[in-house]
Amino acid sequence: QVRLVESGGGLVQPEGSLALSCAASGSVFSLNDVHWYRQAPGKERELVASIISGGTTNYADSVKGRFTMSRDNAKNTVYLQMNSLKPEDTAVYYCNANVITGTFFAQINQNFWGPGTQVTVSS
């Protein structure tokens, strides 16, 4: 079974920094595109950042210039570096990934969600 696990969430003061990671484990051949979503209390889940297999990234306007997404394909892990955090960034952050499972000769693409990690920005 494939699992996505987020880590790195916690409490941070405004203007502080926090780094999240999303690690895929199990029957993983490779990661394709990976996305970070967040959901604040009472609000809908929104897409924050995306990275494709080649490393190209895209960001929501609200986080552009502050958040940076990267990946380590050898470790099947994706990172989200969050700088200059604002109280509005407070949310549960979820990793969503299209995972190539199987072997080199027989592969399928499956979508998975992590359980989420809480990020709280408050003084």
C-alpha positions as CSV (number, residue, x, y, z in Angstrom):
1,Q,0.0,0.0,0.0
2,V,1.1,3.5,-0.8
3,R,1.0,6.2,2.0
4,L,1.7,9.9,1.9
5,V,2.7,11.4,5.3
6,E,3.2,15.1,5.9
7,S,5.5,16.4,8.6
8,G,6.8,19.7,9.8
9,G,3.7,21.4,10.9
10,G,3.4,23.4,14.1
11,L,3.1,26.8,15.7
12,V,5.1,29.7,14.4
13,Q,5.0,33.4,14.9
14,P,4.1,35.8,12.1
15,E,7.0,36.5,9.8
16,G,8.5,33.2,10.8
17,S,9.3,30.2,8.7
18,L,8.3,26.6,8.6
19,A,9.2,23.7,6.3
20,L,6.8,20.9,5.5
21,S,7.7,17.6,3.9
22,C,5.6,15.0,2.1
23,A,7.0,11.5,1.9
24,A,5.6,8.6,-0.1
25,S,6.2,5.1,1.1
26,G,5.1,1.7,0.2
27,S,4.9,0.3,-3.4
28,V,6.2,3.5,-4.9
29,F,8.0,3.5,-8.2
30,S,8.1,7.3,-8.5
31,L,6.2,10.5,-7.9
32,N,4.6,12.4,-10.7
33,D,3.0,15.7,-10.0
34,V,2.6,16.7,-6.4
35,H,0.4,19.3,-4.9
36,W,0.0,21.1,-1.5
37,Y,-3.5,22.1,-0.5
38,R,-4.7,23.8,2.7
39,Q,-8.0,24.2,4.5
40,A,-8.7,26.7,7.2
41,P,-11.6,26.4,9.6
42,G,-14.9,27.3,7.9
43,K,-13.2,27.6,4.5
44,E,-12.9,25.4,1.4
45,R,-9.8,23.6,0.6
46,E,-7.5,25.5,-1.7
47,L,-4.6,24.7,-3.9
48,V,-1.4,26.3,-2.6
49,A,1.5,24.9,-4.7
50,S,2.2,22.3,-7.3
51,I,5.3,20.7,-8.7
52,I,5.6,18.4,-11.7
53,S,7.9,15.6,-12.2
54,G,10.5,17.7,-13.9
55,G,10.6,20.2,-11.1
56,T,8.6,23.1,-12.5
57,T,6.5,24.8,-9.8
58,N,3.4,26.9,-9.6
59,Y,2.0,28.8,-6.7
60,A,-1.2,30.5,-5.6
61,D,-1.0,34.3,-5.7
62,S,-1.5,34.4,-2.0
63,V,1.8,32.6,-1.3
64,K,3.9,33.5,-4.4
65,G,7.2,34.8,-3.3
66,R,6.9,33.4,0.2
67,F,6.6,29.7,-0.4
68,T,8.9,27.4,-2.3
69,M,8.2,23.9,-3.4
70,S,11.0,21.4,-4.2
71,R,11.4,17.6,-4.5
72,D,13.9,14.9,-4.0
73,N,13.0,12.1,-6.5
74,A,15.5,9.7,-5.0
75,K,13.7,9.9,-1.7
76,N,10.1,10.2,-3.1
77,T,9.7,13.3,-1.0
78,V,8.4,16.8,-1.7
79,Y,9.0,19.8,0.4
80,L,7.3,23.1,1.0
81,Q,9.4,25.9,2.5
82,M,7.2,28.6,4.0
83,N,8.7,32.0,4.8
84,S,7.2,35.3,5.9
85,L,4.2,33.4,7.3
86,K,1.0,35.3,8.0
87,P,-1.9,34.4,10.3
88,E,-3.9,33.9,7.1
89,D,-1.7,30.9,6.4
90,T,-3.1,29.0,9.3
91,A,-4.7,25.8,8.1
92,V,-4.3,22.1,7.8
93,Y,-1.9,21.5,4.9
94,Y,-2.5,18.4,2.8
95,C,-0.2,16.7,0.4
96,N,-1.8,15.2,-2.8
97,A,0.3,13.2,-5.2
98,N,0.0,11.2,-8.3
99,V,2.1,8.2,-7.6
100,I,3.5,5.7,-10.1
101,T,3.2,2.3,-8.5
102,G,4.5,-1.1,-9.7
103,T,7.7,-2.0,-11.4
104,F,9.7,-0.6,-14.3
105,F,7.9,-2.9,-16.7
106,A,4.3,-2.6,-15.3
107,Q,3.2,0.7,-13.8
108,I,-0.1,2.5,-12.9
109,N,-0.8,6.0,-11.8
110,Q,-2.7,6.5,-8.6
111,N,-3.8,9.5,-6.7
112,F,-3.3,9.7,-2.9
113,W,-3.9,12.2,-0.1
114,G,-1.9,12.5,3.1
115,P,-3.7,12.9,6.4
116,G,-2.7,16.6,6.8
117,T,-0.5,18.6,9.1
118,Q,-1.6,21.6,11.1
119,V,0.2,24.9,10.6
120,T,-0.7,27.7,13.0
121,V,0.6,31.2,12.6
122,S,0.0,33.2,15.7
123,S,1.7,35.6,18.1
